[in-house]
Amino acid sequence: MGSDPDDEESRIVDCPECGTTLDLSLEEAEQGWYTCPECDNVSAIAVLSRCPTCETEVELNKEEVALQRYQCPECGEDVRLQ
């Protein structure tokens, strides 16, 4: 039986220091940071959301993630994260 990539629980990130592409497990990604195995750079993982009203991609801060809501900077929509 083949593996469906949509079933994988991982997050692909590129190290901003050396450019190495990493495939983090969901558990690693939920920590909010990672260490690159190639250069030992420690980086934060950006949490992105797309506004359902205007489709603007928004990078969320820690407070917005904790509250599970944000206000879209483009259209002002109050968005609840699901």
C-alpha positions as CSV (number, residue, x, y, z in Angstrom):
1,M,0.0,0.0,0.0
2,G,1.4,3.4,-1.0
3,S,1.9,6.4,1.3
4,D,-0.3,9.4,0.7
5,P,1.7,12.6,1.4
6,D,-1.5,14.3,2.6
7,D,-1.6,11.8,5.5
8,E,1.9,12.7,6.7
9,E,2.0,14.7,9.8
10,S,5.1,16.8,9.2
11,R,6.2,20.3,8.3
12,I,8.9,21.2,5.7
13,V,11.1,24.1,6.7
14,D,14.3,25.6,5.3
15,C,17.1,26.6,7.7
16,P,17.5,30.4,7.3
17,E,21.3,30.1,8.1
18,C,22.5,27.4,5.7
19,G,19.4,26.6,3.5
20,T,19.1,22.9,4.5
21,T,15.6,21.6,4.0
22,L,14.2,19.8,7.0
23,D,11.2,17.6,7.3
24,L,10.0,18.0,10.9
25,S,7.6,15.7,12.6
26,L,4.4,17.2,13.9
27,E,5.7,16.9,17.4
28,E,8.9,18.8,16.5
29,A,7.0,21.5,14.7
30,E,4.6,22.0,17.7
31,Q,7.6,23.0,19.8
32,G,7.8,26.2,17.9
33,W,11.5,26.0,17.2
34,Y,14.1,23.6,15.7
35,T,17.8,23.1,15.5
36,C,19.4,22.5,12.1
37,P,21.5,19.3,12.1
38,E,23.8,20.8,9.5
39,C,24.8,24.1,11.1
40,D,23.3,23.9,14.6
41,N,21.3,27.1,14.0
42,V,18.2,27.4,16.3
43,S,15.2,28.9,14.5
44,A,11.6,29.7,15.4
45,I,8.9,28.2,13.3
46,A,6.5,30.7,11.9
47,V,2.8,30.1,12.4
48,L,0.9,31.2,9.3
49,S,-2.8,31.6,8.7
50,R,-4.8,32.7,5.7
51,C,-7.7,35.1,6.3
52,P,-10.9,33.5,5.2
53,T,-12.3,36.9,4.1
54,C,-9.5,38.5,2.0
55,E,-7.1,35.5,1.7
56,T,-4.1,37.5,3.1
57,E,-1.5,35.3,4.6
58,V,-0.8,36.4,8.2
59,E,2.2,35.4,10.4
60,L,0.9,35.0,13.9
61,N,2.6,35.9,17.1
62,K,2.7,33.7,20.3
63,E,-0.2,35.6,21.9
64,E,-2.4,35.1,18.9
65,V,-1.6,31.4,18.7
66,A,-2.3,31.0,22.5
67,L,-5.6,32.9,22.2
68,Q,-6.5,31.0,19.0
69,R,-7.6,34.2,17.3
70,Y,-6.2,37.3,15.4
71,Q,-7.4,40.3,13.6
72,C,-6.4,40.4,9.9
73,P,-4.2,43.4,9.3
74,E,-5.5,43.8,5.7
75,C,-9.3,43.7,6.1
76,G,-9.8,43.9,9.9
77,E,-11.7,40.5,10.1
78,D,-11.7,38.9,13.6
79,V,-10.5,35.3,12.8
80,R,-10.8,32.3,15.1
81,L,-8.2,29.6,14.5
82,Q,-9.6,26.1,14.2
